[in-house]
């Protein structure tokens, strides 16, 4: 078995939990009759969280292949 397979399994399960959480929040908002919208304030909060995660995972994927 590959040494990195444990990390791949961990990342896959983490992504699944993230998607389930987002789906749950959307379902709760739709159940209350609220419309789903994204404001500029939401982007100011989300972008600094998501961009470093994407950059870090991309760097790790590129570094691991060479």
QUIQUIDA-V83987 format. One record per backbone hydrogen bond with DSSP energy under -1.0 kcal/mol. NH is the residue of the N-H (numbers start at 1). CO is the residue of the C=O. Records with the same first field share a line. If there is no record, write none. Layout:
NH=CO + CO
//
This chain:
5=2
8=4
9=5
10=6
11=7
12=8
13=9
14=10
15=11
16=12
17=13
18=14
19=15
20=16
21=17
22=18
23=19
24=20
25=21
26=22
27=23
28=24
29=25
30=26
31=27
32=28
34=29
43=39
44=40
45=41
46=42
47=43
50=46
51=47
54=50
55=51
56=52
57=53
58=54
59=55
60=56
61=57
62=58
63=59
64=60
//
